[in-house]
Amino acid sequence: MSSAALVEGPNGVLAAWETEGQVRFGRVDPATHRIGPVVSAPGPAKGRKHPTLAVNARGETLLAWTEGTGWQRGGSLHWQVFDASGRPTAEKGALDKAIPTWGLATAVANGDGGFAIIY
């Protein structure tokens, strides 16, 4: 099973997807509907799946994903915040065994400019 995400932010629409164990995201060009430049979650890809995105008013992006999930199996939750230029910030983390069997995560931007992940 695979999944994808779309979110609208102050600089347009972002799309996230999974390919070959890695999660990526990029801005959708409104004229061509092409995505670019593509940003990957940093670090080694270890079965990354189910990306979710949120964008705050400053244009910062939270990318969250699962690792180790599968048929009848939960896994861990991981996240990384990117600045408005798409560069990873120091804000990242992981929670082992946070995603229950058949579970997913959802990223949201808070009104104060922060982020939350519901899982």
Biotite code that builds the C-alpha atoms (Angstrom):
import biotite.structure as struc

atoms = struc.array([
    struc.Atom([0.000, 0.000, 0.000], chain_id="A", res_id=1, res_name="MET", atom_name="CA", element="C"),
    struc.Atom([1.232, 3.498, -0.735], chain_id="A", res_id=2, res_name="SER", atom_name="CA", element="C"),
    struc.Atom([-0.118, 6.972, -0.145], chain_id="A", res_id=3, res_name="SER", atom_name="CA", element="C"),
    struc.Atom([0.453, 10.593, -1.099], chain_id="A", res_id=4, res_name="ALA", atom_name="CA", element="C"),
    struc.Atom([-0.457, 14.032, 0.256], chain_id="A", res_id=5, res_name="ALA", atom_name="CA", element="C"),
    struc.Atom([-1.377, 17.474, -1.079], chain_id="A", res_id=6, res_name="LEU", atom_name="CA", element="C"),
    struc.Atom([-1.409, 20.716, 0.898], chain_id="A", res_id=7, res_name="VAL", atom_name="CA", element="C"),
    struc.Atom([-1.801, 24.383, -0.013], chain_id="A", res_id=8, res_name="GLU", atom_name="CA", element="C"),
    struc.Atom([0.490, 26.940, 1.596], chain_id="A", res_id=9, res_name="GLY", atom_name="CA", element="C"),
    struc.Atom([1.280, 30.622, 1.111], chain_id="A", res_id=10, res_name="PRO", atom_name="CA", element="C"),
    struc.Atom([3.522, 29.812, -1.881], chain_id="A", res_id=11, res_name="ASN", atom_name="CA", element="C"),
    struc.Atom([1.253, 27.335, -3.640], chain_id="A", res_id=12, res_name="GLY", atom_name="CA", element="C"),
    struc.Atom([0.437, 23.635, -3.532], chain_id="A", res_id=13, res_name="VAL", atom_name="CA", element="C"),
    struc.Atom([2.905, 21.004, -2.315], chain_id="A", res_id=14, res_name="LEU", atom_name="CA", element="C"),
    struc.Atom([2.686, 17.301, -3.097], chain_id="A", res_id=15, res_name="ALA", atom_name="CA", element="C"),
    struc.Atom([4.350, 14.441, -1.162], chain_id="A", res_id=16, res_name="ALA", atom_name="CA", element="C"),
    struc.Atom([4.767, 10.828, -2.223], chain_id="A", res_id=17, res_name="TRP", atom_name="CA", element="C"),
    struc.Atom([6.784, 7.690, -1.572], chain_id="A", res_id=18, res_name="GLU", atom_name="CA", element="C"),
    struc.Atom([9.112, 5.984, -4.048], chain_id="A", res_id=19, res_name="THR", atom_name="CA", element="C"),
    struc.Atom([11.494, 3.085, -3.461], chain_id="A", res_id=20, res_name="GLU", atom_name="CA", element="C"),
    struc.Atom([11.393, 3.390, 0.328], chain_id="A", res_id=21, res_name="GLY", atom_name="CA", element="C"),
    struc.Atom([11.905, 7.184, 0.379], chain_id="A", res_id=22, res_name="GLN", atom_name="CA", element="C"),
    struc.Atom([9.418, 10.032, 0.910], chain_id="A", res_id=23, res_name="VAL", atom_name="CA", element="C"),
    struc.Atom([9.715, 13.216, -1.128], chain_id="A", res_id=24, res_name="ARG", atom_name="CA", element="C"),
    struc.Atom([7.850, 16.458, -1.681], chain_id="A", res_id=25, res_name="PHE", atom_name="CA", element="C"),
    struc.Atom([7.842, 19.360, -4.107], chain_id="A", res_id=26, res_name="GLY", atom_name="CA", element="C"),
    struc.Atom([5.906, 22.424, -5.172], chain_id="A", res_id=27, res_name="ARG", atom_name="CA", element="C"),
    struc.Atom([3.357, 21.984, -7.967], chain_id="A", res_id=28, res_name="VAL", atom_name="CA", element="C"),
    struc.Atom([3.862, 24.578, -10.711], chain_id="A", res_id=29, res_name="ASP", atom_name="CA", element="C"),
    struc.Atom([0.377, 26.045, -11.366], chain_id="A", res_id=30, res_name="PRO", atom_name="CA", element="C"),
    struc.Atom([1.124, 26.630, -15.065], chain_id="A", res_id=31, res_name="ALA", atom_name="CA", element="C"),
    struc.Atom([2.635, 23.263, -15.993], chain_id="A", res_id=32, res_name="THR", atom_name="CA", element="C"),
    struc.Atom([1.377, 21.057, -13.144], chain_id="A", res_id=33, res_name="HIS", atom_name="CA", element="C"),
    struc.Atom([4.909, 19.671, -12.853], chain_id="A", res_id=34, res_name="ARG", atom_name="CA", element="C"),
    struc.Atom([6.628, 19.232, -9.495], chain_id="A", res_id=35, res_name="ILE", atom_name="CA", element="C"),
    struc.Atom([10.009, 20.711, -8.698], chain_id="A", res_id=36, res_name="GLY", atom_name="CA", element="C"),
    struc.Atom([12.432, 20.986, -7.175], chain_id="A", res_id=37, res_name="PRO", atom_name="CA", element="C"),
    struc.Atom([12.017, 17.681, -5.364], chain_id="A", res_id=38, res_name="VAL", atom_name="CA", element="C"),
    struc.Atom([13.078, 17.468, -1.691], chain_id="A", res_id=39, res_name="VAL", atom_name="CA", element="C"),
    struc.Atom([13.724, 14.104, 0.012], chain_id="A", res_id=40, res_name="SER", atom_name="CA", element="C"),
    struc.Atom([13.580, 13.371, 3.715], chain_id="A", res_id=41, res_name="ALA", atom_name="CA", element="C"),
    struc.Atom([17.182, 13.482, 4.958], chain_id="A", res_id=42, res_name="PRO", atom_name="CA", element="C"),
    struc.Atom([19.077, 10.415, 6.112], chain_id="A", res_id=43, res_name="GLY", atom_name="CA", element="C"),
    struc.Atom([19.011, 6.836, 4.953], chain_id="A", res_id=44, res_name="PRO", atom_name="CA", element="C"),
    struc.Atom([15.642, 5.616, 3.691], chain_id="A", res_id=45, res_name="ALA", atom_name="CA", element="C"),
    struc.Atom([14.449, 2.603, 5.690], chain_id="A", res_id=46, res_name="LYS", atom_name="CA", element="C"),
    struc.Atom([11.054, 1.684, 4.301], chain_id="A", res_id=47, res_name="GLY", atom_name="CA", element="C"),
    struc.Atom([9.590, 5.172, 4.525], chain_id="A", res_id=48, res_name="ARG", atom_name="CA", element="C"),
    struc.Atom([5.877, 5.349, 3.707], chain_id="A", res_id=49, res_name="LYS", atom_name="CA", element="C"),
    struc.Atom([2.727, 7.401, 4.120], chain_id="A", res_id=50, res_name="HIS", atom_name="CA", element="C"),
    struc.Atom([3.989, 11.011, 3.895], chain_id="A", res_id=51, res_name="PRO", atom_name="CA", element="C"),
    struc.Atom([1.927, 13.864, 5.278], chain_id="A", res_id=52, res_name="THR", atom_name="CA", element="C"),
    struc.Atom([2.566, 17.611, 4.923], chain_id="A", res_id=53, res_name="LEU", atom_name="CA", element="C"),
    struc.Atom([1.666, 20.855, 6.644], chain_id="A", res_id=54, res_name="ALA", atom_name="CA", element="C"),
    struc.Atom([2.771, 24.389, 5.739], chain_id="A", res_id=55, res_name="VAL", atom_name="CA", element="C"),
    struc.Atom([2.654, 27.343, 8.136], chain_id="A", res_id=56, res_name="ASN", atom_name="CA", element="C"),
    struc.Atom([2.148, 31.036, 7.313], chain_id="A", res_id=57, res_name="ALA", atom_name="CA", element="C"),
    struc.Atom([5.951, 31.564, 7.102], chain_id="A", res_id=58, res_name="ARG", atom_name="CA", element="C"),
    struc.Atom([6.174, 28.946, 4.346], chain_id="A", res_id=59, res_name="GLY", atom_name="CA", element="C"),
    struc.Atom([7.925, 26.378, 6.549], chain_id="A", res_id=60, res_name="GLU", atom_name="CA", element="C"),
    struc.Atom([6.967, 22.777, 5.776], chain_id="A", res_id=61, res_name="THR", atom_name="CA", element="C"),
    struc.Atom([6.544, 19.832, 8.114], chain_id="A", res_id=62, res_name="LEU", atom_name="CA", element="C"),
    struc.Atom([7.045, 16.470, 6.399], chain_id="A", res_id=63, res_name="LEU", atom_name="CA", element="C"),
    struc.Atom([6.084, 13.459, 8.507], chain_id="A", res_id=64, res_name="ALA", atom_name="CA", element="C"),
    struc.Atom([6.146, 9.791, 7.536], chain_id="A", res_id=65, res_name="TRP", atom_name="CA", element="C"),
    struc.Atom([6.074, 6.248, 8.871], chain_id="A", res_id=66, res_name="THR", atom_name="CA", element="C"),
    struc.Atom([8.798, 3.612, 8.886], chain_id="A", res_id=67, res_name="GLU", atom_name="CA", element="C"),
    struc.Atom([8.368, -0.117, 9.338], chain_id="A", res_id=68, res_name="GLY", atom_name="CA", element="C"),
    struc.Atom([4.617, -0.160, 8.699], chain_id="A", res_id=69, res_name="THR", atom_name="CA", element="C"),
    struc.Atom([3.117, -2.949, 6.632], chain_id="A", res_id=70, res_name="GLY", atom_name="CA", element="C"),
    struc.Atom([0.289, -5.417, 6.379], chain_id="A", res_id=71, res_name="TRP", atom_name="CA", element="C"),
    struc.Atom([-1.062, -5.886, 9.921], chain_id="A", res_id=72, res_name="GLN", atom_name="CA", element="C"),
    struc.Atom([1.998, -4.091, 11.340], chain_id="A", res_id=73, res_name="ARG", atom_name="CA", element="C"),
    struc.Atom([2.448, -0.659, 12.889], chain_id="A", res_id=74, res_name="GLY", atom_name="CA", element="C"),
    struc.Atom([5.723, 1.240, 12.945], chain_id="A", res_id=75, res_name="GLY", atom_name="CA", element="C"),
    struc.Atom([7.545, 4.393, 13.901], chain_id="A", res_id=76, res_name="SER", atom_name="CA", element="C"),
    struc.Atom([6.706, 8.037, 13.239], chain_id="A", res_id=77, res_name="LEU", atom_name="CA", element="C"),
    struc.Atom([9.355, 10.406, 11.859], chain_id="A", res_id=78, res_name="HIS", atom_name="CA", element="C"),
    struc.Atom([9.292, 14.101, 10.987], chain_id="A", res_id=79, res_name="TRP", atom_name="CA", element="C"),
    struc.Atom([11.442, 16.902, 9.624], chain_id="A", res_id=80, res_name="GLN", atom_name="CA", element="C"),
    struc.Atom([10.736, 20.637, 9.324], chain_id="A", res_id=81, res_name="VAL", atom_name="CA", element="C"),
    struc.Atom([12.039, 22.450, 6.246], chain_id="A", res_id=82, res_name="PHE", atom_name="CA", element="C"),
    struc.Atom([12.520, 26.208, 5.903], chain_id="A", res_id=83, res_name="ASP", atom_name="CA", element="C"),
    struc.Atom([10.708, 28.214, 3.208], chain_id="A", res_id=84, res_name="ALA", atom_name="CA", element="C"),
    struc.Atom([13.544, 27.408, 0.769], chain_id="A", res_id=85, res_name="SER", atom_name="CA", element="C"),
    struc.Atom([13.163, 23.641, 1.275], chain_id="A", res_id=86, res_name="GLY", atom_name="CA", element="C"),
    struc.Atom([16.272, 23.173, 3.431], chain_id="A", res_id=87, res_name="ARG", atom_name="CA", element="C"),
    struc.Atom([16.008, 20.905, 6.498], chain_id="A", res_id=88, res_name="PRO", atom_name="CA", element="C"),
    struc.Atom([16.038, 22.726, 9.844], chain_id="A", res_id=89, res_name="THR", atom_name="CA", element="C"),
    struc.Atom([17.209, 21.385, 13.199], chain_id="A", res_id=90, res_name="ALA", atom_name="CA", element="C"),
    struc.Atom([13.599, 20.544, 14.069], chain_id="A", res_id=91, res_name="GLU", atom_name="CA", element="C"),
    struc.Atom([13.144, 16.799, 13.502], chain_id="A", res_id=92, res_name="LYS", atom_name="CA", element="C"),
    struc.Atom([12.310, 13.712, 15.466], chain_id="A", res_id=93, res_name="GLY", atom_name="CA", element="C"),
    struc.Atom([11.091, 10.154, 15.693], chain_id="A", res_id=94, res_name="ALA", atom_name="CA", element="C"),
    struc.Atom([8.858, 8.088, 17.954], chain_id="A", res_id=95, res_name="LEU", atom_name="CA", element="C"),
    struc.Atom([9.425, 4.342, 17.917], chain_id="A", res_id=96, res_name="ASP", atom_name="CA", element="C"),
    struc.Atom([6.284, 2.170, 17.741], chain_id="A", res_id=97, res_name="LYS", atom_name="CA", element="C"),
    struc.Atom([4.013, 5.247, 17.658], chain_id="A", res_id=98, res_name="ALA", atom_name="CA", element="C"),
    struc.Atom([1.919, 4.153, 14.675], chain_id="A", res_id=99, res_name="ILE", atom_name="CA", element="C"),
    struc.Atom([-0.557, 1.375, 15.482], chain_id="A", res_id=100, res_name="PRO", atom_name="CA", element="C"),
    struc.Atom([-1.522, -1.403, 13.085], chain_id="A", res_id=101, res_name="THR", atom_name="CA", element="C"),
    struc.Atom([-3.480, 0.123, 10.175], chain_id="A", res_id=102, res_name="TRP", atom_name="CA", element="C"),
    struc.Atom([-2.643, 3.624, 11.517], chain_id="A", res_id=103, res_name="GLY", atom_name="CA", element="C"),
    struc.Atom([-1.395, 6.753, 9.767], chain_id="A", res_id=104, res_name="LEU", atom_name="CA", element="C"),
    struc.Atom([-0.256, 10.217, 10.823], chain_id="A", res_id=105, res_name="ALA", atom_name="CA", element="C"),
    struc.Atom([-1.632, 13.622, 9.832], chain_id="A", res_id=106, res_name="THR", atom_name="CA", element="C"),
    struc.Atom([0.375, 16.863, 9.962], chain_id="A", res_id=107, res_name="ALA", atom_name="CA", element="C"),
    struc.Atom([-1.279, 20.209, 10.733], chain_id="A", res_id=108, res_name="VAL", atom_name="CA", element="C"),
    struc.Atom([-0.046, 23.784, 11.002], chain_id="A", res_id=109, res_name="ALA", atom_name="CA", element="C"),
    struc.Atom([-1.113, 25.631, 14.155], chain_id="A", res_id=110, res_name="ASN", atom_name="CA", element="C"),
    struc.Atom([-2.268, 29.230, 14.203], chain_id="A", res_id=111, res_name="GLY", atom_name="CA", element="C"),
    struc.Atom([0.818, 30.209, 16.216], chain_id="A", res_id=112, res_name="ASP", atom_name="CA", element="C"),
    struc.Atom([3.159, 29.072, 13.400], chain_id="A", res_id=113, res_name="GLY", atom_name="CA", element="C"),
    struc.Atom([3.994, 25.736, 15.002], chain_id="A", res_id=114, res_name="GLY", atom_name="CA", element="C"),
    struc.Atom([3.045, 22.268, 13.875], chain_id="A", res_id=115, res_name="PHE", atom_name="CA", element="C"),
    struc.Atom([1.285, 19.241, 15.311], chain_id="A", res_id=116, res_name="ALA", atom_name="CA", element="C"),
    struc.Atom([1.208, 15.614, 14.236], chain_id="A", res_id=117, res_name="ILE", atom_name="CA", element="C"),
    struc.Atom([-1.903, 13.585, 14.982], chain_id="A", res_id=118, res_name="ILE", atom_name="CA", element="C"),
    struc.Atom([-1.374, 9.844, 15.109], chain_id="A", res_id=119, res_name="TYR", atom_name="CA", element="C"),
])
